[in-house]
Amino acid sequence: MPTQFCFEHVFRAPSVAAVFAAYFDPANVLHQDQMLDIVERSVLELVDDGTTLRRTCKVVPRRQLPAIIRPFVSYPLHYLETATWHRRDDQIDVEIRPSILKGLKGPKGKDDKPAITAMYRLSRLSDGAIHRRYEGVVSVDIALLATRIERGIVAEFERSVPVAVACTQAFLDRPCAI
């Protein structure tokens, strides 16, 4: 059974657009990656059609997995992250496909079934602050290990999301922020 997660935060920012721009800003992303011990982030695709902005990255963390999970991983451990900003809806859809699913088939035999799907939604509060809700589902289809892996991924989010939030707030607090 998939594992759900939800993280909420309130940013001090001049606008919803400024927070979305920070999400895709290379300097902010680089700083977050450094703080989260990401050793490599390669942008594989960046498409902006005016209505949506889609970025797909290959991300390589330094962290190693427990030995019991290593047979399911293609090394180096990495994941493909696709973030699609739907400007009109003030939302980013996120799909993360970890390398822990190597060689496994998803529903109906589809390869590389996404393990994490999430939504990053922003809204302005009455005091002018920006509310961020990041929620989604972790779904791993490995018999006997699924729940353990899903909980481990959510625990990693619990560790990394506050770091990313702090980096984004620092970015937004810069005098030259949008």
C-alpha positions in Angstrom: 0.0 0.0 0.0 1.5 3.4 -1.0 2.8 5.7 1.7 1.5 9.3 1.7 3.4 12.4 2.8 2.6 16.1 3.3 4.8 19.0 4.2 3.6 22.6 4.7 5.5 25.8 5.1 5.0 29.5 5.0 7.5 31.6 3.1 8.2 35.3 3.4 8.2 36.3 -0.2 7.0 39.2 -2.4 4.8 36.9 -4.5 3.8 33.4 -5.4 5.8 33.8 -8.6 9.0 34.6 -6.7 8.7 31.3 -4.8 8.1 29.4 -8.0 11.0 31.2 -9.7 13.3 30.2 -6.7 12.3 26.5 -7.2 13.8 26.6 -10.7 16.6 29.1 -10.1 20.0 27.4 -10.7 21.7 29.2 -7.9 19.1 28.2 -5.4 19.1 24.6 -6.6 22.9 24.5 -6.4 22.9 25.7 -2.8 20.2 23.2 -1.8 22.1 20.4 -3.5 25.3 21.4 -1.6 23.4 21.5 1.7 21.7 18.1 1.0 24.9 16.4 -0.1 23.8 15.9 -3.7 27.0 15.2 -5.7 25.6 15.6 -9.2 22.5 17.2 -10.8 22.3 17.1 -14.6 19.5 18.9 -16.4 18.4 16.5 -19.1 15.5 18.6 -20.3 14.2 22.1 -19.8 11.2 23.2 -21.8 9.2 26.4 -21.3 6.2 26.9 -23.5 4.9 29.9 -21.5 2.1 27.9 -19.9 4.3 25.3 -18.3 7.9 24.9 -17.4 9.2 21.4 -17.3 12.6 20.4 -16.0 13.9 16.8 -15.9 17.1 16.2 -13.9 19.3 13.2 -13.1 20.2 13.6 -9.4 22.9 11.6 -7.6 23.0 11.8 -3.8 26.1 10.9 -1.8 24.1 8.8 0.7 24.3 5.0 0.4 21.4 2.6 0.9 21.1 -0.2 3.4 22.6 -3.5 2.2 19.2 -5.2 1.9 18.1 -2.8 -0.8 21.3 -2.6 -2.8 20.4 -5.6 -5.1 17.5 -3.5 -6.4 19.6 -0.4 -7.3 21.5 0.5 -10.4 24.7 2.3 -9.3 25.5 4.9 -8.8 22.3 5.5 -6.8 20.4 8.2 -8.6 16.9 9.3 -9.5 15.2 11.1 -12.3 13.2 14.1 -11.2 10.7 15.8 -13.5 9.1 19.0 -12.2 6.3 20.6 -14.3 5.2 24.0 -13.2 1.6 24.8 -14.4 1.7 28.5 -14.1 -2.0 29.1 -14.3 -2.7 26.7 -11.5 0.1 27.8 -9.2 1.3 24.3 -8.9 4.3 22.0 -9.7 3.7 18.4 -10.4 6.7 16.3 -9.4 7.6 12.8 -10.5 10.6 11.0 -9.1 11.9 7.7 -10.4 14.6 6.3 -8.2 17.1 3.8 -9.5 15.9 1.3 -6.8 13.4 0.1 -9.3 15.9 -1.3 -11.8 14.6 -4.3 -13.8 11.1 -4.2 -12.2 7.9 -3.8 -14.0 5.1 -1.5 -12.8 1.4 -2.0 -13.4 0.5 -3.6 -16.8 4.2 -4.4 -17.4 5.3 -0.7 -17.8 9.0 -0.1 -17.1 10.3 2.4 -14.6 7.0 3.0 -12.8 7.3 6.3 -10.9 8.0 5.7 -7.2 7.1 9.2 -6.0 4.4 11.5 -7.4 3.8 14.8 -5.7 2.3 18.2 -6.0 3.9 21.5 -4.9 1.2 24.1 -4.5 1.5 27.7 -3.5 -1.1 30.2 -2.3 -1.0 33.7 -0.9 -2.2 34.1 2.7 -4.2 37.1 4.0 -1.0 38.5 5.7 0.8 38.4 2.4 3.0 35.4 3.2 3.1 32.4 0.8 1.8 29.0 1.9 3.5 26.0 0.4 2.0 22.5 0.5 4.1 19.7 -0.8 2.2 16.4 -0.8 2.4 13.1 -2.5 2.6 9.4 -2.5 5.6 7.0 -2.4 4.8 3.7 -4.1 7.4 1.0 -4.4 6.4 -2.4 -5.9 9.0 -4.7 -4.4 7.5 -7.6 -2.5 8.3 -7.8 1.2 10.4 -4.6 1.1 7.9 -2.0 -0.3 6.8 -0.6 3.1 10.3 -0.4 4.4 11.6 1.4 1.3 8.6 3.7 1.2 9.0 4.7 4.8 12.7 5.2 4.2 12.0 7.6 1.3 9.5 9.5 3.4 12.0 9.7 6.3 14.5 11.1 3.8 11.9 13.8 2.8 11.4 14.5 6.5 15.2 15.2 6.7 15.7 17.0 3.5 12.5 19.2 3.1 13.4 21.5 6.1 16.9 22.0 4.6 15.4 22.9 1.2 12.9 25.2 2.8 15.6 27.0 4.7 17.7 27.4 1.6 14.8 28.7 -0.4 13.9 31.2 2.4 17.5 32.4 2.4 17.4 32.8 -1.3 14.1 34.8 -1.1 15.6 37.0 1.7 18.5 38.1 -0.5 18.4 41.8 -1.3 18.3 41.0 -5.1 15.4 38.5 -4.8 12.6 38.8 -7.3 
